[in-house]
Amino acid sequence: MSMPFQAESFLILLVEDDRLTRTMLRQALTQEGYRVIEASDGEECLSVYGRQQPNLVLLDAMMPTMNGFDCCAKLLTLPGAAQTPIIMITGLEDKASVDWAFDLGATDYVTKPIHWPILRRRVRNLLEKEYFYRELALVNQKLHQLAITDQLTNLANRRYFDDCFEREWRRSLRYQTSLSLILCDVDYFKAYNDIYGHQAGDACLQRVAQVLSHAAKRATDIVARYGGEEFAIILPDTRLDGAMGIAQAIRAELKILALPHPNSVSSHVTISQGVASTVPTRDIAAAVLIEGSDQALYQAKRNGRDAIAAFSAGQLITPFDSHPPRHGS
């Protein structure tokens, strides 16, 4: 739920060379609840803005050395300033001066002598708009996060995996770097749900997700819930031996975690893993890497689960730590 508009959460930069006018405006703005910082000329305005990043600038047009128009133009070149409302305070009411202010990027203007009720309302309106856009940006950020996140495991979801995989494939193709992929599946997960129930099954998937995230340590690694009890790990700039090392670390950590599962191959929760790696070329499609991981995953399952198999250079590599095959999912 969004917070109501609160004046004290906004910082206003007041730029005015006349001390009396500056004092009167500061007092009026402070009484409204705003926080106010001051500058007495254009150079100081640019310096203060760079340090404080205010939410709104009240800028006198007629100042010595650097007038408000030139200051406005320079101000809008600073990082973040393009989104900051600027109200020009001017004694000039001619159309050319007003047009000049707006052409330079000013959001609004008031004329001297300043009629406080008008300025008060314009400040409030502009800050309410900024507040609305700020809230909207937060909502959009949350919606985006929801759109790319699996709600059960907090991993990336399948949609985000697809986007990331295509992006990493193109990047690896461009720079001719290795790209690896691990597909993994919780062994006999249907039997786990049958024994412990679906809530315990959800908790089990959450624990497995934590193990996968811990093993894929780099910020560039993407761990995703691929579907149901299946997971995927995209490993940019990683060769087959590096991907195999991560797969083995996952298997070892699950063994230490030892989540009970009497109907699995080792009496605890295990996963089967298929690893594939390649340096992309224009002659092959990105789907080849997924197909290779998938083939390796099914090879690991055929060899008894709780195993790792790899696919490289168009062929399967002998699985690690295989167990006698069992029937079931």
Salt bridges, closest charged atoms under 4 A:
GLU16 OE1 - LYS112 NZ 3.40
GLU32 OE1 - ARG120 NE 3.22
GLU38 OE1 - ARG22 NE 2.83
GLU38 OE2 - ARG26 NH1 2.57
ASP60 OD1 - LYS112 NZ 3.34
ASP99 OD2 - LYS95 NZ 2.61
ASP108 OD1 - ARG122 NH1 3.76
GLU128 OE1 - ARG121 NH2 3.85
GLU128 OE2 - ARG124 NE 2.81
GLU130 OE2 - ARG134 NH2 3.96
ASP150 OD1 - ARG225 NH1 3.24
ASP162 OD1 - ARG158 NE 3.25
GLU168 OE1 - ARG171 NE 3.03
ASP185 OD1 - LYS301 NZ 3.65
ASP194 OD2 - LYS190 NZ 3.34
ASP221 OD1 - ARG218 NH2 2.64
ASP237 OD2 - ARG171 NH2 3.03
ASP241 OD1 - ARG239 NE 4.00
GLU253 OE1 - HIS214 ND1 3.12
ASP306 OD1 - ARG251 NE 3.01
ASP306 OD2 - HIS323 NE2 3.34
ASP321 OD2 - ARG251 NH1 3.49
